[in-house]
Amino acid sequence: MTGKKGGVIILEELAQYAPFEAAVGKNGRVWINGGDNLKVTLGVGRALLEADEKGLTAQEQRKMIERILKGR
């Protein structure tokens, strides 16, 4: 997942704004639990998916997070 272009910072950045748990299995599957807040679970999942599909750099990931948070 976007490791070539600066790593994935999405989890650390979003954790500052919403509580959730995340785990990555050996098979590459990602598990996310936002507790009772389905919006958090889906939002974190979508952010990870977008960063992976587009190969976003750390700076691009920060811009995406800003966009997501403004949409609140």
N, CA, C and O atoms as a GROMACS GRO file, in nm:
protein
  288
    1MET      N    1   0.082  -0.119   0.000
    1MET     CA    2   0.000   0.000   0.000
    1MET      C    3   0.086   0.125   0.000
    1MET      O    4   0.144   0.160   0.103
    2THR      N    5   0.096   0.188  -0.105
    2THR     CA    6   0.164   0.317  -0.123
    2THR      C    7   0.298   0.329  -0.051
    2THR      O    8   0.342   0.441  -0.026
    3GLY      N    9   0.361   0.220  -0.019
    3GLY     CA   10   0.488   0.225   0.052
    3GLY      C   11   0.600   0.289  -0.026
    3GLY      O   12   0.693   0.344   0.033
    4LYS      N   13   0.594   0.284  -0.158
    4LYS     CA   14   0.700   0.336  -0.242
    4LYS      C   15   0.709   0.488  -0.241
    4LYS      O   16   0.816   0.544  -0.265
    5LYS      N   17   0.598   0.555  -0.214
    5LYS     CA   18   0.595   0.700  -0.228
    5LYS      C   19   0.588   0.773  -0.094
    5LYS      O   20   0.540   0.887  -0.091
    6GLY      N   21   0.631   0.714   0.013
    6GLY     CA   22   0.633   0.786   0.139
    6GLY      C   23   0.552   0.722   0.250
    6GLY      O   24   0.544   0.778   0.360
    7GLY      N   25   0.492   0.609   0.226
    7GLY     CA   26   0.419   0.540   0.330
    7GLY      C   27   0.276   0.585   0.345
    7GLY      O   28   0.233   0.684   0.286
    8VAL      N   29   0.203   0.511   0.426
    8VAL     CA   30   0.062   0.541   0.451
    8VAL      C   31   0.053   0.618   0.582
    8VAL      O   32   0.088   0.565   0.688
    9ILE      N   33   0.007   0.740   0.575
    9ILE     CA   34  -0.006   0.823   0.694
    9ILE      C   35  -0.152   0.841   0.733
    9ILE      O   36  -0.182   0.903   0.835
   10ILE      N   37  -0.241   0.787   0.653
   10ILE     CA   38  -0.384   0.808   0.671
   10ILE      C   39  -0.430   0.766   0.810
   10ILE      O   40  -0.504   0.840   0.876
   11LEU      N   41  -0.388   0.650   0.856
   11LEU     CA   42  -0.436   0.600   0.985
   11LEU      C   43  -0.394   0.692   1.099
   11LEU      O   44  -0.474   0.724   1.186
   12GLU      N   45  -0.268   0.734   1.098
   12GLU     CA   46  -0.220   0.824   1.203
   12GLU      C   47  -0.292   0.958   1.199
   12GLU      O   48  -0.330   1.011   1.303
   13GLU      N   49  -0.312   1.012   1.080
   13GLU     CA   50  -0.376   1.142   1.066
   13GLU      C   51  -0.523   1.136   1.108
   13GLU      O   52  -0.569   1.222   1.184
   14LEU      N   53  -0.597   1.038   1.059
   14LEU     CA   54  -0.739   1.029   1.091
   14LEU      C   55  -0.764   0.994   1.238
   14LEU      O   56  -0.867   1.031   1.293
   15ALA      N   57  -0.670   0.924   1.300
   15ALA     CA   58  -0.685   0.887   1.441
   15ALA      C   59  -0.688   1.011   1.531
   15ALA      O   60  -0.735   1.003   1.645
   16GLN      N   61  -0.638   1.123   1.482
   16GLN     CA   62  -0.642   1.247   1.559
   16GLN      C   63  -0.784   1.303   1.567
   16GLN      O   64  -0.815   1.384   1.655
   17TYR      N   65  -0.871   1.261   1.475
   17TYR     CA   66  -1.005   1.318   1.465
   17TYR      C   67  -1.117   1.221   1.502
   17TYR      O   68  -1.227   1.264   1.538
   18ALA      N   69  -1.091   1.092   1.493
   18ALA     CA   70  -1.197   0.994   1.520
   18ALA      C   71  -1.135   0.867   1.576
   18ALA      O   72  -1.029   0.823   1.529
   19PRO      N   73  -1.200   0.807   1.675
   19PRO     CA   74  -1.147   0.682   1.731
   19PRO      C   75  -1.184   0.562   1.644
   19PRO      O   76  -1.299   0.548   1.602
   20PHE      N   77  -1.087   0.477   1.617
   20PHE     CA   78  -1.111   0.353   1.543
   20PHE      C   79  -0.996   0.258   1.568
   20PHE      O   80  -0.890   0.297   1.617
   21GLU      N   81  -1.018   0.132   1.534
   21GLU     CA   82  -0.916   0.030   1.541
   21GLU      C   83  -0.890  -0.019   1.400
   21GLU      O   84  -0.981  -0.022   1.317
   22ALA      N   85  -0.767  -0.057   1.372
   22ALA     CA   86  -0.733  -0.111   1.240
   22ALA      C   87  -0.630  -0.222   1.257
   22ALA      O   88  -0.543  -0.216   1.344
   23ALA      N   89  -0.641  -0.322   1.171
   23ALA     CA   90  -0.545  -0.432   1.170
   23ALA      C   91  -0.526  -0.476   1.026
   23ALA      O   92  -0.618  -0.470   0.944
   24VAL      N   93  -0.404  -0.519   0.995
   24VAL     CA   94  -0.373  -0.569   0.861
   24VAL      C   95  -0.323  -0.711   0.874
   24VAL      O   96  -0.230  -0.739   0.950
   25GLY      N   97  -0.386  -0.800   0.799
   25GLY     CA   98  -0.347  -0.941   0.804
   25GLY      C   99  -0.231  -0.971   0.711
   25GLY      O  100  -0.195  -0.890   0.626
   26LYS      N  101  -0.172  -1.087   0.728
   26LYS     CA  102  -0.063  -1.131   0.641
   26LYS      C  103  -0.107  -1.138   0.495
   26LYS      O  104  -0.026  -1.125   0.404
   27ASN      N  105  -0.237  -1.158   0.475
   27ASN     CA  106  -0.289  -1.169   0.339
   27ASN      C  107  -0.316  -1.031   0.278
   27ASN      O  108  -0.360  -1.021   0.163
   28GLY      N  109  -0.288  -0.924   0.354
   28GLY     CA  110  -0.308  -0.789   0.302
   28GLY      C  111  -0.445  -0.731   0.328
   28GLY      O  112  -0.470  -0.615   0.296
   29ARG      N  113  -0.533  -0.809   0.384
   29ARG     CA  114  -0.668  -0.758   0.415
   29ARG      C  115  -0.662  -0.664   0.534
   29ARG      O  116  -0.588  -0.686   0.630
   30VAL      N  117  -0.741  -0.557   0.524
   30VAL     CA  118  -0.745  -0.457   0.630
   30VAL      C  119  -0.879  -0.464   0.700
   30VAL      O  120  -0.984  -0.468   0.636
   31TRP      N  121  -0.875  -0.467   0.833
   31TRP     CA  122  -0.994  -0.468   0.916
   31TRP      C  123  -1.001  -0.335   0.988
   31TRP      O  124  -0.902  -0.291   1.047
   32ILE      N  125  -1.116  -0.270   0.984
   32ILE     CA  126  -1.136  -0.140   1.049
   32ILE      C  127  -1.261  -0.147   1.133
   32ILE      O  128  -1.364  -0.198   1.089
   33ASN      N  129  -1.252  -0.094   1.256
   33ASN     CA  130  -1.366  -0.092   1.346
   33ASN      C  131  -1.380   0.048   1.403
   33ASN      O  132  -1.297   0.093   1.482
   34GLY      N  133  -1.485   0.117   1.363
   34GLY     CA  134  -1.514   0.250   1.415
   34GLY      C  135  -1.616   0.246   1.526
   34GLY      O  136  -1.679   0.347   1.556
   35GLY      N  137  -1.633   0.130   1.588
   35GLY     CA  138  -1.731   0.115   1.695
   35GLY      C  139  -1.872   0.132   1.642
   35GLY      O  140  -1.908   0.073   1.540
   36ASP      N  141  -1.950   0.211   1.710
   36ASP     CA  142  -2.089   0.234   1.670
   36ASP      C  143  -2.102   0.335   1.556
   36ASP      O  144  -2.212   0.356   1.505
   37ASN      N  145  -1.992   0.397   1.518
   37ASN     CA  146  -1.995   0.501   1.415
   37ASN      C  147  -1.959   0.442   1.278
   37ASN      O  148  -1.841   0.430   1.244
   38LEU      N  149  -2.060   0.406   1.203
   38LEU     CA  150  -2.039   0.346   1.071
   38LEU      C  151  -1.969   0.442   0.976
   38LEU      O  152  -1.892   0.400   0.890
   39LYS      N  153  -1.995   0.573   0.990
   39LYS     CA  154  -1.931   0.672   0.903
   39LYS      C  155  -1.780   0.668   0.919
   39LYS      O  156  -1.707   0.682   0.820
   40VAL      N  157  -1.732   0.650   1.040
   40VAL     CA  158  -1.588   0.644   1.063
   40VAL      C  159  -1.530   0.519   0.997
   40VAL      O  160  -1.429   0.528   0.927
   41THR      N  161  -1.593   0.405   1.018
   41THR     CA  162  -1.546   0.280   0.958
   41THR      C  163  -1.538   0.291   0.806
   41THR      O  164  -1.436   0.258   0.746
   42LEU      N  165  -1.645   0.338   0.745
   42LEU     CA  166  -1.648   0.350   0.599
   42LEU      C  167  -1.552   0.457   0.549
   42LEU      O  168  -1.487   0.439   0.446
   43GLY      N  169  -1.542   0.568   0.620
   43GLY     CA  170  -1.453   0.676   0.579
   43GLY      C  171  -1.308   0.636   0.580
   43GLY      O  172  -1.234   0.666   0.486
   44VAL      N  173  -1.265   0.568   0.684
   44VAL     CA  174  -1.127   0.522   0.692
   44VAL      C  175  -1.100   0.420   0.581
   44VAL      O  176  -0.996   0.424   0.516
   45GLY      N  177  -1.194   0.329   0.561
   45GLY     CA  178  -1.178   0.228   0.455
   45GLY      C  179  -1.167   0.291   0.318
   45GLY      O  180  -1.082   0.253   0.238
   46ARG      N  181  -1.254   0.387   0.290
   46ARG     CA  182  -1.250   0.454   0.160
   46ARG      C  183  -1.121   0.532   0.140
   46ARG      O  184  -1.065   0.534   0.031
   47ALA      N  185  -1.074   0.596   0.246
   47ALA     CA  186  -0.950   0.673   0.237
   47ALA      C  187  -0.832   0.580   0.206
   47ALA      O  188  -0.748   0.612   0.122
   48LEU      N  189  -0.825   0.466   0.275
   48LEU     CA  190  -0.718   0.370   0.248
   48LEU      C  191  -0.726   0.317   0.105
   48LEU      O  192  -0.624   0.304   0.037
   49LEU      N  193  -0.845   0.286   0.061
   49LEU     CA  194  -0.864   0.233  -0.073
   49LEU      C  195  -0.821   0.336  -0.179
   49LEU      O  196  -0.752   0.302  -0.275
   50GLU      N  197  -0.863   0.460  -0.160
   50GLU     CA  198  -0.827   0.565  -0.256
   50GLU      C  199  -0.676   0.586  -0.260
   50GLU      O  200  -0.617   0.600  -0.368
   51ALA      N  201  -0.612   0.590  -0.144
   51ALA     CA  202  -0.467   0.610  -0.138
   51ALA      C  203  -0.394   0.496  -0.208
   51ALA      O  204  -0.294   0.518  -0.276
   52ASP      N  205  -0.443   0.375  -0.189
   52ASP     CA  206  -0.380   0.259  -0.250
   52ASP      C  207  -0.400   0.257  -0.402
   52ASP      O  208  -0.305   0.234  -0.477
   53GLU      N  209  -0.523   0.281  -0.445
   53GLU     CA  210  -0.554   0.276  -0.588
   53GLU      C  211  -0.480   0.384  -0.666
   53GLU      O  212  -0.434   0.361  -0.778
   54LYS      N  213  -0.469   0.503  -0.607
   54LYS     CA  214  -0.407   0.616  -0.676
   54LYS      C  215  -0.259   0.629  -0.647
   54LYS      O  216  -0.191   0.712  -0.708
   55GLY      N  217  -0.207   0.549  -0.555
   55GLY     CA  218  -0.065   0.556  -0.520
   55GLY      C  219  -0.027   0.693  -0.466
   55GLY      O  220   0.076   0.749  -0.507
   56LEU      N  221  -0.107   0.747  -0.376
   56LEU     CA  222  -0.087   0.883  -0.327
   56LEU      C  223   0.039   0.897  -0.243
   56LEU      O  224   0.074   0.808  -0.165
   57THR      N  225   0.108   1.009  -0.259
   57THR     CA  226   0.222   1.041  -0.175
   57THR      C  227   0.170   1.085  -0.038
   57THR      O  228   0.049   1.102  -0.021
   58ALA      N  229   0.260   1.103   0.058
   58ALA     CA  230   0.219   1.147   0.191
   58ALA      C  231   0.150   1.283   0.184
   58ALA      O  232   0.050   1.306   0.252
   59GLN      N  233   0.202   1.373   0.102
   59GLN     CA  234   0.142   1.506   0.088
   59GLN      C  235   0.002   1.496   0.026
   59GLN      O  236  -0.090   1.565   0.069
   60GLU      N  237  -0.014   1.411  -0.074
   60GLU     CA  238  -0.145   1.392  -0.138
   60GLU      C  239  -0.244   1.329  -0.040
   60GLU      O  240  -0.363   1.360  -0.043
   61GLN      N  241  -0.194   1.240   0.047
   61GLN     CA  242  -0.281   1.180   0.148
   61GLN      C  243  -0.331   1.284   0.246
   61GLN      O  244  -0.447   1.282   0.285
   62ARG      N  245  -0.243   1.377   0.285
   62ARG     CA  246  -0.285   1.485   0.376
   62ARG      C  247  -0.393   1.572   0.312
   62ARG      O  248  -0.489   1.610   0.379
   63LYS      N  249  -0.377   1.603   0.184
   63LYS     CA  250  -0.478   1.683   0.112
   63LYS      C  251  -0.611   1.608   0.108
   63LYS      O  252  -0.717   1.669   0.126
   64MET      N  253  -0.606   1.478   0.085
   64MET     CA  254  -0.728   1.397   0.082
   64MET      C  255  -0.796   1.398   0.218
   64MET      O  256  -0.918   1.410   0.227
   65ILE      N  257  -0.717   1.387   0.324
   65ILE     CA  258  -0.773   1.389   0.459
   65ILE      C  259  -0.839   1.523   0.487
   65ILE      O  260  -0.948   1.528   0.545
   66GLU      N  261  -0.775   1.633   0.446
   66GLU     CA  262  -0.837   1.765   0.463
   66GLU      C  263  -0.971   1.772   0.392
   66GLU      O  264  -1.068   1.825   0.445
   67ARG      N  265  -0.975   1.717   0.270
   67ARG     CA  266  -1.099   1.715   0.192
   67ARG      C  267  -1.207   1.634   0.263
   67ARG      O  268  -1.323   1.675   0.268
   68ILE      N  269  -1.169   1.520   0.318
   68ILE     CA  270  -1.264   1.434   0.389
   68ILE      C  271  -1.318   1.506   0.512
   68ILE      O  272  -1.438   1.504   0.538
   69LEU      N  273  -1.231   1.569   0.588
   69LEU     CA  274  -1.272   1.636   0.711
   69LEU      C  275  -1.360   1.757   0.683
   69LEU      O  276  -1.450   1.787   0.762
   70LYS      N  277  -1.338   1.825   0.574
   70LYS     CA  278  -1.422   1.939   0.538
   70LYS      C  279  -1.562   1.894   0.500
   70LYS      O  280  -1.657   1.970   0.514
   71GLY      N  281  -1.575   1.770   0.454
   71GLY     CA  282  -1.703   1.715   0.413
   71GLY      C  283  -1.789   1.671   0.530
   71GLY      O  284  -1.901   1.626   0.510
   72ARG      N  285  -1.738   1.684   0.650
   72ARG     CA  286  -1.812   1.643   0.770
   72ARG      C  287  -1.941   1.716   0.784
   72ARG      O  288  -2.015   1.693   0.880
   0.00000   0.00000   0.00000
